[in-house]
Amino acid sequence: MTNEEELAKIAPSALVIMIGEHVLEAARYLRLIQDHSPDAFLQAAEQLNIGRRKAYALAQIDRAFHQLGVPRDRLHAIGWSKLAMLAPYVSAENVEALLKAAEMASPSILKRLLRGEVVDPAGRVVVMFLRSEELELFDAVIEQYGGIRAPNGGWANKELALMAALTTLMGGAA
């Protein structure tokens, strides 16, 4: 039996303490469970008291970064949520560039960079809280001006649609 197979058999309850400070160790454990005992993967996630989505993300992080030789403290400093964004894209050739981007960018900017979008460094994220009737109006305007309803209920191209609506409102002046 290999060390990996032995690690995969460790009781998840022994690793619950890892999920915070030692999230990368928990990621490795989840990846090993997924590789060696896939039927036990979701049960292990449940015992770690994390959701399926986070469990799959953590396993993917270990799969992507384990062999790349990146210092664990650097990965810890970046955080699991940004690492999960990088995991589908990372390779030995681009790891340094992606890690630098993750260290410098906010999660929303990083997501846009990974999609290949040009990001205005002077731009910023705007968060709004809308009442239900305002949300209905927002949805109608975004749809009318080219927004695309995403499967999760959100909007793709909402920024472009909102700016088109505001430009129209202002009589075409930007």
C-alpha positions as CSV (number, residue, x, y, z in Angstrom):
1,M,0.0,0.0,0.0
2,T,1.4,3.4,-1.0
3,N,1.5,6.4,1.3
4,E,-1.2,8.0,-0.7
5,E,-3.5,5.0,-0.2
6,E,-2.8,5.1,3.5
7,L,-3.6,8.8,3.7
8,A,-6.8,8.2,1.8
9,K,-7.9,5.9,4.6
10,I,-7.4,8.4,7.4
11,A,-10.7,9.2,9.1
12,P,-12.0,12.5,7.9
13,S,-12.9,13.4,11.5
14,A,-9.1,13.6,12.2
15,L,-8.8,16.2,9.4
16,V,-11.7,18.4,10.4
17,I,-9.2,20.7,12.2
18,M,-7.3,21.1,8.9
19,I,-10.0,22.8,7.0
20,G,-9.1,26.3,8.2
21,E,-5.4,26.8,8.7
22,H,-4.4,23.6,6.9
23,V,-6.8,23.8,4.0
24,L,-4.1,22.6,1.5
25,E,-3.7,19.4,3.6
26,A,-7.4,18.9,3.5
27,A,-7.3,19.5,-0.3
28,R,-4.7,16.8,-0.6
29,Y,-6.7,14.4,1.5
30,L,-9.9,15.0,-0.6
31,R,-7.9,14.5,-3.8
32,L,-6.6,11.2,-2.6
33,I,-10.0,10.1,-1.5
34,Q,-11.4,11.1,-4.9
35,D,-8.6,9.2,-6.7
36,H,-8.6,6.0,-4.5
37,S,-12.1,5.8,-3.1
38,P,-14.4,7.9,-5.3
39,D,-17.5,6.5,-3.6
40,A,-16.4,7.9,-0.3
41,F,-15.6,11.4,-1.6
42,L,-18.9,13.1,-0.8
43,Q,-19.1,11.4,2.6
44,A,-15.6,12.6,3.4
45,A,-16.6,16.2,2.4
46,E,-19.7,15.9,4.7
47,Q,-17.5,14.7,7.6
48,L,-15.2,17.6,7.0
49,N,-18.3,19.8,7.2
50,I,-17.9,21.4,3.8
51,G,-20.2,21.4,0.8
52,R,-19.7,19.4,-2.4
53,R,-18.7,22.4,-4.4
54,K,-15.9,23.3,-2.0
55,A,-14.8,19.7,-1.7
56,Y,-14.4,19.3,-5.5
57,A,-12.7,22.7,-5.7
58,L,-10.2,21.7,-3.0
59,A,-9.4,18.4,-4.7
60,Q,-8.9,20.3,-8.0
61,I,-6.5,22.7,-6.3
62,D,-4.4,19.8,-5.0
63,R,-4.5,18.2,-8.4
64,A,-3.3,21.4,-10.1
65,F,-0.7,22.7,-7.7
66,H,0.7,19.6,-5.9
67,Q,3.5,18.8,-8.4
68,L,4.4,22.4,-9.3
69,G,6.7,23.1,-6.3
70,V,5.0,26.3,-5.1
71,P,5.7,27.0,-1.5
72,R,2.7,26.1,0.7
73,D,2.9,29.4,2.6
74,R,2.5,31.3,-0.8
75,L,-0.5,29.2,-1.7
76,H,-2.0,29.7,1.8
77,A,-1.5,33.5,1.5
78,I,-3.4,33.5,-1.8
79,G,-6.3,31.5,-0.4
80,W,-8.3,28.6,-1.6
81,S,-11.0,30.6,-3.4
82,K,-8.5,32.3,-5.7
83,L,-6.6,29.0,-6.1
84,A,-9.8,27.3,-7.2
85,M,-10.1,30.0,-9.9
86,L,-6.5,29.3,-11.1
87,A,-6.7,25.5,-11.0
88,P,-8.3,24.9,-14.4
89,Y,-5.7,27.2,-16.1
90,V,-2.4,26.5,-14.2
91,S,0.5,24.7,-15.7
92,A,4.3,24.6,-15.1
93,E,4.7,27.2,-17.8
94,N,2.3,29.8,-16.5
95,V,2.2,29.1,-12.7
96,E,4.3,32.1,-11.8
97,A,2.3,34.6,-13.8
98,L,-1.0,33.3,-12.5
99,L,0.2,33.3,-8.9
100,K,1.4,36.9,-9.3
101,A,-2.0,37.9,-10.8
102,A,-3.8,36.2,-7.9
103,E,-1.6,38.0,-5.3
104,M,-2.2,41.4,-6.8
105,A,-5.9,41.2,-8.0
106,S,-9.2,41.1,-6.1
107,P,-11.2,37.9,-6.8
108,S,-13.6,39.7,-9.2
109,I,-10.7,41.2,-11.2
110,L,-8.9,37.9,-11.2
111,K,-12.0,36.1,-12.6
112,R,-12.1,38.7,-15.4
113,L,-8.4,38.4,-16.2
114,L,-8.7,34.6,-16.4
115,R,-11.6,35.0,-18.9
116,G,-9.2,37.1,-21.1
117,E,-11.1,40.3,-20.5
118,V,-9.2,43.6,-20.5
119,V,-9.5,45.1,-17.0
120,D,-9.4,48.9,-16.4
121,P,-7.1,49.4,-13.5
122,A,-9.1,52.5,-12.5
123,G,-12.4,50.6,-12.6
124,R,-14.1,49.3,-9.5
125,V,-16.8,46.9,-8.4
126,V,-20.2,48.4,-7.6
127,V,-22.4,46.5,-5.3
128,M,-26.1,47.3,-5.0
129,F,-28.9,46.0,-2.8
130,L,-32.3,46.2,-4.6
131,R,-35.8,45.6,-3.2
132,S,-37.8,43.0,-5.1
133,E,-39.7,45.6,-7.3
134,E,-36.4,47.3,-8.1
135,L,-34.8,44.0,-9.0
136,E,-37.7,43.3,-11.4
137,L,-37.0,46.7,-13.1
138,F,-33.2,46.0,-13.1
139,D,-33.7,42.5,-14.7
140,A,-36.1,44.0,-17.4
141,V,-33.6,46.8,-18.3
142,I,-30.6,44.4,-18.4
143,E,-32.5,42.0,-20.6
144,Q,-33.7,44.8,-22.9
145,Y,-30.2,46.1,-23.4
146,G,-28.5,42.9,-24.2
147,G,-27.8,41.1,-20.9
148,I,-27.9,37.3,-21.1
149,R,-29.6,35.4,-18.3
150,A,-27.1,32.9,-16.8
151,P,-28.2,29.4,-15.6
152,N,-27.6,30.5,-12.0
153,G,-30.1,33.3,-12.2
154,G,-27.4,36.0,-12.6
155,W,-26.6,38.0,-15.7
156,A,-23.8,37.8,-18.3
157,N,-22.9,41.1,-20.0
158,K,-24.7,43.1,-17.3
159,E,-22.1,45.8,-17.3
160,L,-22.4,46.4,-21.0
161,A,-26.2,46.3,-20.8
162,L,-26.4,48.7,-17.9
163,M,-24.0,51.2,-19.6
164,A,-26.1,50.9,-22.8
165,A,-29.3,51.7,-20.8
166,L,-27.6,54.6,-19.1
167,T,-26.2,56.0,-22.3
168,T,-29.7,55.9,-23.8
169,L,-31.1,57.6,-20.8
170,M,-28.5,60.4,-21.1
171,G,-29.4,60.9,-24.8
172,G,-26.4,59.1,-26.2
173,A,-23.8,61.1,-24.4
174,A,-21.3,58.9,-22.6
